[in-house]
Amino acid sequence: MDIKHNIKAHNKIASKYNIKHTEIYNDYEQNRLSKVIKNIITMYWKDDIRVLDVWSGTWNLTHFFLSNNCNVTSSDVSQKSLDILNDRLIKYKKNLNTKLIINKNLPFKDNSFDIIATYSVLHHIPDYLNTIKEMIRVCKPKWLIYIDHEANYNKYNPDKILSEYNLLVKQTFFEHIKKLFKTKELFTFAFIKTIFIKLFINKKYEREWDIHVRRDDYIEWEKIKKIISDNNCEIIDEKDYLLYIPKISIKQFKEYSEKCNNTKYLIFRKK
């Protein structure tokens, strides 16, 4: 795992991440996520639930678990992201801890947490299968691991309906430039460097170190399920859903969401 590259990439985008990712930070997706987390907590309710947010970023899962009275440890490769998270969630400081990830393994003892959760993370990690094993290792027996916001197989092989949806929500060149201007990335060294690398060195290069996002390199769910089975765990909830892109109305989106999907969440229990 190129941990140095990941650290550098995510330290740079930490302060702009929420603005850049409208597919995450919109009311519809945030409400969906809130409901999923409430359902997870009510499955095995007890006082003092200990949650580990793996590659937490600057808000998201940590916020929802804290607002449901859990004790949360937020871990990330980016210290800048953890600093921003601490500032944003200062009112929960009694129930919040942060921990820097410094290599491919999680810096925690076996059987340390009740719930292990990660959101929109695996596609950033070269050895994401090792991360799954690590999440299982640090989870207490009888408790839960939750993975969300990763592309499913349909993402890479869209049918006619999903292709229509993709065309509707596709970001135009003008919209891309507008977002870069809003995040103050336009004409920065990082932006120019990305263009140069994509044109002359590696067309797959991404500033956010996205890796498993193409048909020839994607999240392999069957391998994840084999790890789950081989490590004495069982799947208790799995759902494929359509990711909302806020370029169309909710009404229009819901019509498509009944007919196609491109994203997955998975919840499994350690026996």
C-alpha positions in Angstrom: 0.0 0.0 0.0 1.4 3.4 -1.0 0.6 5.0 2.4 2.6 8.1 1.7 0.7 8.8 -1.5 -2.6 8.3 0.3 -1.6 10.5 3.2 -0.4 13.3 0.9 -3.5 13.1 -1.3 -6.0 13.2 1.5 -4.2 15.9 3.5 -4.5 18.1 0.5 -8.2 17.6 -0.1 -9.3 17.4 3.6 -10.7 20.9 3.9 -12.5 20.7 0.5 -13.8 17.2 0.7 -17.4 17.9 1.6 -17.7 20.6 -1.1 -16.3 18.3 -3.7 -18.5 15.3 -3.0 -22.1 16.4 -3.5 -23.0 12.7 -4.1 -22.3 12.2 -0.4 -23.1 15.5 1.2 -26.7 16.0 0.0 -29.9 15.7 2.1 -31.1 12.5 0.4 -27.9 10.5 0.9 -27.4 11.9 4.4 -30.9 10.9 5.4 -30.4 7.4 3.9 -27.2 7.0 5.9 -28.8 8.2 9.1 -31.5 5.6 8.8 -29.1 2.8 8.1 -27.0 3.7 11.2 -30.0 3.9 13.4 -31.0 0.4 12.3 -27.6 -0.9 13.0 -27.5 0.4 16.5 -31.0 -0.9 17.3 -30.0 -4.4 16.2 -27.8 -4.9 19.3 -28.6 -2.0 21.5 -26.7 -1.6 24.7 -25.1 1.2 26.7 -21.7 2.4 25.8 -21.5 1.1 22.2 -17.9 1.4 21.0 -17.6 2.2 17.3 -14.5 2.4 15.1 -14.9 4.5 12.0 -12.2 3.3 9.5 -10.8 6.1 7.3 -13.3 8.5 8.8 -12.6 11.6 6.8 -13.9 14.8 8.3 -17.5 14.1 9.3 -20.0 11.6 8.1 -20.2 8.2 9.9 -18.5 9.6 13.0 -21.2 12.3 13.3 -24.1 9.9 12.9 -22.8 7.4 15.5 -22.0 10.2 18.0 -25.4 11.7 17.6 -26.8 8.3 18.5 -24.9 8.3 21.8 -22.1 6.0 20.8 -18.4 6.3 21.8 -16.5 6.7 18.5 -12.9 6.2 17.6 -12.2 7.9 14.2 -9.2 6.6 12.3 -7.6 8.0 9.2 -4.3 8.2 7.3 -4.8 12.0 7.1 -4.0 13.9 10.3 -5.4 17.0 8.7 -8.8 15.2 8.2 -8.8 14.1 11.9 -8.0 17.7 13.0 -10.9 19.0 11.0 -13.2 16.3 12.3 -12.3 17.2 15.9 -13.1 20.8 15.3 -16.4 20.1 13.6 -17.6 17.7 16.3 -16.2 19.4 19.3 -19.6 19.3 21.2 -19.1 15.4 21.2 -15.5 15.5 22.5 -16.3 13.4 25.6 -17.3 10.5 23.3 -14.8 11.0 20.5 -11.2 9.8 20.1 -9.0 9.9 17.0 -6.2 7.7 15.8 -3.8 8.0 12.9 -3.4 5.0 10.6 0.3 4.7 9.7 0.4 1.4 7.7 -1.9 -1.1 6.1 -3.0 -2.6 9.5 -5.4 -1.0 11.9 -3.6 0.3 15.1 -5.9 -1.5 17.6 -5.9 -4.7 19.6 -8.0 -7.8 18.7 -11.7 -7.7 19.7 -11.6 -4.0 20.6 -14.9 -2.6 19.2 -18.6 -3.4 19.0 -19.2 -1.9 15.6 -16.6 -1.4 12.8 -17.8 0.9 10.0 -16.4 2.3 6.8 -18.0 4.5 4.1 -16.6 5.3 0.6 -13.2 4.0 1.5 -12.3 0.6 0.1 -11.8 2.0 -3.5 -9.0 4.2 -2.2 -7.0 1.2 -0.7 -4.8 -1.0 -2.9 -5.1 -4.0 -0.5 -8.7 -3.5 0.5 -9.1 -7.2 1.2 -6.5 -6.9 4.0 -8.5 -4.0 5.4 -11.6 -6.3 5.6 -9.6 -8.8 7.5 -8.3 -6.1 9.9 -11.9 -4.9 10.5 -12.9 -8.4 11.4 -9.8 -8.8 13.7 -10.6 -5.7 15.8 -14.4 -6.4 16.0 -15.7 -8.1 19.2 -17.4 -11.5 18.7 -21.2 -11.3 18.2 -20.9 -7.7 16.9 -21.0 -6.0 13.5 -19.0 -4.7 10.6 -20.6 -2.2 8.2 -19.4 -1.3 4.7 -21.2 1.3 2.6 -21.0 3.4 -0.5 -18.9 1.1 -2.7 -19.7 0.4 -6.4 -21.4 -2.8 -7.2 -21.0 -4.8 -10.4 -23.7 -2.9 -12.2 -21.6 0.2 -12.0 -19.1 -1.2 -14.4 -21.6 -3.0 -16.6 -24.6 -0.7 -16.8 -27.8 -1.8 -18.5 -29.9 0.5 -20.6 -31.7 2.1 -17.7 -28.6 2.7 -15.6 -26.9 4.2 -18.7 -29.8 6.6 -19.1 -29.4 7.6 -15.5 -25.6 8.1 -15.9 -26.2 10.3 -18.9 -28.7 12.5 -16.9 -26.4 13.0 -13.9 -23.0 13.2 -15.8 -21.0 16.2 -14.9 -20.4 18.5 -17.8 -17.1 20.2 -18.5 -18.5 23.5 -17.4 -19.8 22.0 -14.1 -16.4 20.4 -13.5 -14.6 23.7 -13.9 -17.2 25.5 -11.7 -16.6 23.0 -8.9 -12.8 23.4 -9.2 -13.2 27.1 -9.0 -15.5 26.7 -5.9 -13.0 24.5 -4.2 -10.1 26.8 -5.2 -8.3 24.0 -7.0 -8.4 25.5 -10.5 -4.8 26.4 -11.7 -3.2 25.0 -8.6 -0.1 23.0 -8.9 -2.0 19.8 -7.9 -4.5 20.4 -10.7 -1.9 21.0 -13.3 0.1 18.0 -12.1 -3.0 15.8 -12.5 -3.6 17.0 -16.1 0.0 16.3 -17.0 0.1 12.8 -15.4 -3.3 11.9 -17.1 -2.1 13.1 -20.5 1.4 11.8 -20.6 2.0 9.2 -17.8 -1.0 7.4 -16.5 -4.6 8.2 -17.7 -6.0 6.4 -14.6 -4.3 8.7 -12.2 -6.6 10.4 -9.6 -5.8 13.1 -7.2 -7.8 11.4 -4.4 -5.9 8.1 -5.0 -9.0 6.4 -6.3 -8.0 2.9 -7.4 -10.7 0.3 -7.7 -13.1 2.4 -9.8 -12.9 0.9 -13.3 -13.9 -2.3 -15.0 -10.4 -3.6 -15.0 -9.8 -2.8 -11.3 -12.9 -2.8 -9.0 -14.2 -3.9 -5.7 -14.6 -7.7 -6.0 -17.6 -8.5 -3.7 -17.2 -12.3 -4.1 -13.7 -12.1 -2.6 -15.0 -10.0 0.3 -17.8 -12.5 0.9 -15.3 -15.4 0.9 -13.2 -13.5 3.6 -16.4 -13.1 5.6 -17.2 -16.8 5.4 -13.6 -17.9 6.0 -13.3 -15.7 9.1 -16.3 -17.1 11.0 -18.7 -14.2 10.1 -22.1 -14.1 8.6 -23.9 -11.6 6.4 -27.0 -10.2 8.0 -27.9 -7.4 5.6 -27.0 -6.5 2.1 -28.5 -4.0 -0.3 -27.8 -2.7 -3.7 -29.1 0.9 -4.3 -28.8 3.7 -6.7 -26.6 6.6 -5.6 -28.3 9.9 -5.8 -26.5 12.6 -7.8 -28.1 16.0 -7.1 -28.5 17.1 -10.7 -32.0 15.7 -11.0 -35.2 15.9 -8.9 -35.8 13.4 -6.1 -39.0 12.4 -7.9 -37.0 11.6 -11.1 -34.3 9.8 -9.1 -36.8 7.6 -7.3 -38.3 6.5 -10.6 -34.8 5.3 -11.6 -34.0 3.8 -8.2 -36.9 1.4 -8.6 -35.4 0.1 -11.8 -31.6 0.1 -11.4 -28.7 0.3 -8.9 -25.0 1.0 -8.9 -23.9 1.0 -5.2 -23.8 -1.5 -2.3 -23.8 -1.7 1.5 -23.1 -4.8 3.4 -23.5 -5.6 7.2 -22.1 -8.8 8.7 -21.7 -10.2 12.1 -18.6 -11.8 13.7 -19.7 -15.1 15.3 
